[in-house]
């Protein structure tokens, strides 16, 4: 028998089994509505089972409405309670949702009366509304006598907040592609345009220096520049504009942001290798951003100043936050000054004198804040030489003039 007849039968190659994946995702689509009831005293006596309804609002593709019963929903309670419900106001079958009903404390203490599905384990899962008109809520939401003697009722007005989270499920299949999308570089293109100086059509004179720019770019970025350059009340000489009450370095930094859409290197702009100079530049730049309607730049400066609150600058930063409506920055400054280890040192700074003169109402708030801080404070751990030391100076508490060089 030939050799070829003695060969073994080849084994079949193992098959490659393709594996695919998919994921079922269940989440809530959330939305909130505020419902204010004025003339509460006049609503009493309208009758058990009679209600006052909010306007309808949309969440998760369905309409909803809040129902308030000033004399209660059930006759057995004999009008001793007010009732509060949320209702499905559009057609729907077995709509699953989470709810939160809140009666807001109007004293400022934020002791709201809240009934919520959110943030807690639910034994039977989300609530199911079977049809239009289905409700969730409380027949005995609040005893009426207690409500009328509470801080929830102010100037004969109640404020109610409702949050709805409609449960939605969907399946995510496998991606059949992987394409890396590069980050946006439009800021670089505009930044290089500014650096090139090509096709500029407006010049700004600021504190003895001149800056060339492009009208269309400025108008696209700032509503103030748009009105100044193209509005019905535009400047007579819109080719050369003099900017008052601003330092050249600040205008240069603002112009950098307008084109590059990012903050410049503060040390490079000021020409000083100083943390204090950078903080002062951020203060000035925040004011400039507010002046020209550059909201994102304003927020960037606010965040930077929140990270660099210190003894030397906190008083002027607090005044800045008050003047330009920066609530988070104001809160950070208040908390910093209220600390016993900081308060006395802050009061020795020139910035505190400026705060007294420019924002006397803030000092009243600050005194109240300090009093509450002392009442509720606990011993704090020291954090080394972080923001509690002077910004760029020694620890002697010396007064420091705060101006941009």
Long-range contacts (C-beta under 8 A, 24 or more apart in sequence): 20-173, 20-174, 21-174, 22-171, 22-172, 22-173, 22-174, 23-171, 23-172, 24-169, 24-170, 24-171, 24-172, 25-169, 25-170, 25-171, 25-172, 26-167, 26-168, 26-169, 27-167, 27-168, 28-60, 28-97, 28-98, 28-165, 28-166, 28-167, 28-168, 29-59, 29-60, 29-61, 29-165, 29-166, 29-168, 30-59, 30-163, 30-164, 30-165, 30-166, 31-57, 31-58, 31-59, 31-60, 31-163, 31-164, 32-161, 32-162, 32-163, 32-164, 33-57, 33-64, 33-66, 33-161, 33-162, 33-164, 34-159, 34-160, 34-161, 35-66, 35-68, 35-159, 35-160, 35-161, 35-162, 36-157, 36-158, 36-159, 36-160, 37-68, 37-157, 37-158, 37-159, 37-160, 38-156, 38-157, 39-156, 39-157, 40-70, 40-153, 40-156, 40-157, 40-158, 41-156, 43-70, 44-70, 44-71, 45-71, 46-70, 46-71, 47-71, 48-72, 48-73, 48-74, 48-75, 48-77, 48-79, 49-73, 49-74, 49-75, 54-160, 54-162, 56-89, 56-90, 59-164, 59-165, 59-166, 60-97, 60-164, 60-165, 60-166, 60-168, 61-166, 62-88, 62-89, 62-90, 62-92, 62-95, 62-166, 63-88, 63-89, 63-90, 64-88, 64-89, 64-162, 64-164, 65-89, 66-101, 66-160, 66-162, 67-135, 67-137, 68-158, 68-160, 72-139, 72-140, 72-144, 73-139, 74-139, 77-139, 77-140, 79-144, 80-143, 80-144, 80-145, 81-139, 81-140, 81-141, 81-142, 81-143, 81-144, 82-141, 82-142, 82-144, 82-147, 83-137, 83-138, 83-139, 83-140, 83-141, 84-137, 84-138, 84-141, 84-142, 84-160, 85-135, 85-136, 85-137, 85-138, 86-135, 86-136, 86-137, 86-162, 86-164, 87-133, 87-134, 87-135, 87-136, 88-129, 88-131, 88-132, 88-133, 88-134, 88-135, 89-132, 89-133, 90-132, 91-131, 91-132, 92-129, 92-131, 92-132, 93-130, 93-131, 94-128, 94-129, 94-130, 95-128, 95-129, 95-134, 95-166, 96-125, 96-126, 96-127, 96-128, 96-129, 96-166, 96-167, 97-126, 97-127, 97-129, 97-136, 97-164, 97-165, 97-166, 97-167, 98-122, 98-126, 98-127, 98-164, 98-165, 98-167, 99-127, 99-136, 99-137, 99-162, 99-163, 99-164, 99-165, 100-161, 100-162, 100-163, 101-137, 101-138, 101-141, 101-160, 101-161, 101-162, 102-160, 102-161, 102-162, 102-163, 103-141, 103-142, 103-152, 103-158, 103-159, 103-160, 104-152, 104-159, 104-160, 104-161, 105-151, 105-152, 106-151, 106-152, 106-153, 106-154, 106-157, 106-159, 107-151, 107-154, 109-151, 111-151, 112-161, 113-142, 113-152, 115-141, 116-163, 117-165, 118-163, 118-165, 126-165, 126-167, 186-261, 187-259, 187-260, 187-261, 187-262, 188-260, 190-217, 190-259, 190-260, 190-261, 191-256, 191-259, 191-260, 193-217, 193-259, 194-255, 194-256, 194-259, 194-260, 201-239, 202-229, 202-238, 202-239, 202-240, 202-241, 203-239, 203-240, 203-241, 204-240, 204-241, 204-242, 204-243, 204-251, 205-240, 205-241, 205-242, 205-243, 206-242, 206-243, 206-246, 206-247, 206-248, 206-251, 207-246, 207-247, 207-248, 207-251, 208-248, 209-248, 209-252, 211-248, 211-251, 211-252, 211-255, 213-255, 213-258, 217-258, 217-259, 218-258, 221-258, 221-294, 222-258, 222-292, 222-293, 222-294, 223-293, 224-291, 224-292, 224-293, 225-292, 246-284, 246-288, 247-284, 247-404, 249-281, 249-404, 250-281, 250-284, 250-285, 250-288, 250-404, 251-288, 253-281, 253-285, 253-288, 254-285, 254-288, 254-289, 254-292, 254-294, 254-297, 257-285, 257-289, 257-294, 257-297, 257-300, 258-294, 263-297, 263-300, 263-301, 263-304, 270-404, 270-405, 272-405, 274-392, 275-308, 275-391, 275-392, 276-312, 276-313, 276-391, 276-392, 276-393, 276-400, 276-402, 277-392, 277-404, 277-405, 278-308, 279-305, 279-308, 279-310, 279-313, 279-317, 279-391, 280-313, 280-402, 280-403, 280-404, 281-404, 282-308, 283-313, 283-316, 283-317, 283-320, 284-404, 286-320, 286-324, 286-326, 287-320, 287-323, 287-324, 290-324, 298-324, 298-326, 302-326, 302-328, 302-329, 305-329, 306-332, 308-387, 308-391, 309-333, 309-336, 309-387, 310-387, 310-388, 310-389, 310-390, 310-391, 311-342, 311-345, 311-346, 311-349, 311-388, 311-389, 311-390, 311-391, 311-397, 312-349, 312-351, 312-390, 312-391, 312-392, 312-393, 312-400, 312-402, 313-351, 313-391, 313-402, 314-342, 314-346, 314-351, 315-346, 315-349, 315-351, 315-352, 315-354, 315-355, 316-351, 316-354, 316-355, 316-402, 318-355, 318-359, 318-362, 318-366, 319-351, 319-354, 319-355, 319-358, 319-359, 319-362, 322-359, 322-361, 322-362, 323-358, 323-359, 334-365, 334-366, 334-369, 335-369, 335-373, 336-387, 337-366, 337-369, 337-370, 338-366, 338-369, 338-370, 338-373, 339-373, 339-380, 339-388, 340-374, 340-377, 341-388, 342-388, 343-370, 344-397, 345-390, 345-397, 348-397, 348-398, 348-399, 349-399, 349-400, 350-399, 350-400, 350-401, 350-402, 351-402
